[in-house]
Amino acid sequence: MSTKAVIRQQEMNQDVLEFILAKTLVAQDQFNSEKEIASYLKKELQEIYQATWHCVVGRYFGSYVTHEKGCYCYFY
């Protein structure tokens, strides 16, 4: 079964976005908890793209964030 992400908002390079979406599919296959998925994504992003990344995974959450220009995406 193929899973297609729905991008709600994004402000980043297309290559980075595609990397994130691919790693998200890997994480969903390998891990059971939202915390493990978020931790994996954060680690992968920081290894490749440096800086500090914040990853929020889950159905119900509230947030108000500021972000560095070109470093934001929201998808499900």
C-alpha positions in Angstrom: 0.0 0.0 0.0 1.4 3.4 -1.0 1.1 6.3 1.5 0.9 9.8 0.1 1.6 12.7 2.4 -0.7 15.7 2.4 1.4 18.9 2.7 -0.5 21.6 4.5 2.2 24.2 4.7 5.9 24.2 3.8 8.7 26.6 3.4 11.8 24.7 2.5 13.9 23.3 -0.3 12.1 20.6 -2.2 15.0 18.2 -1.7 14.8 18.6 2.1 11.0 18.1 2.0 11.4 14.9 0.0 14.1 13.7 2.5 11.7 14.3 5.4 8.8 12.5 3.7 10.9 9.5 2.9 12.4 9.3 6.4 8.9 9.6 7.8 7.8 6.5 5.9 10.9 4.6 7.2 10.1 5.7 10.8 6.5 4.6 10.6 7.6 1.2 9.5 10.3 0.8 12.1 8.8 2.3 15.2 5.5 1.9 17.2 5.3 5.1 19.2 5.0 8.8 18.2 7.9 9.6 20.5 10.2 7.1 18.7 9.2 8.4 15.3 9.9 12.1 16.3 13.2 11.1 17.9 14.3 9.3 14.7 13.3 12.1 12.4 15.1 14.7 14.6 18.3 12.6 14.6 18.2 12.0 10.9 17.6 15.7 10.1 20.3 17.0 12.4 22.9 14.5 11.0 22.3 15.6 7.4 21.1 19.2 7.6 22.8 20.3 10.9 21.2 23.0 13.1 18.5 22.2 15.6 15.3 20.5 14.4 12.0 20.1 16.2 9.7 17.3 15.2 6.2 16.9 16.5 4.4 13.6 15.7 0.8 12.8 16.7 -2.8 13.4 16.0 -3.7 15.9 18.7 -1.3 18.7 19.6 -1.3 22.4 19.8 1.6 24.6 18.8 2.8 28.0 18.0 6.2 28.1 16.5 8.7 30.4 14.9 11.2 29.0 12.5 14.2 29.8 10.5 13.4 30.9 7.0 13.2 27.9 4.7 13.0 25.3 7.5 9.3 24.5 8.1 6.8 21.9 7.0 3.5 20.6 8.3 2.1 17.5 6.7 0.0 14.4 7.5 
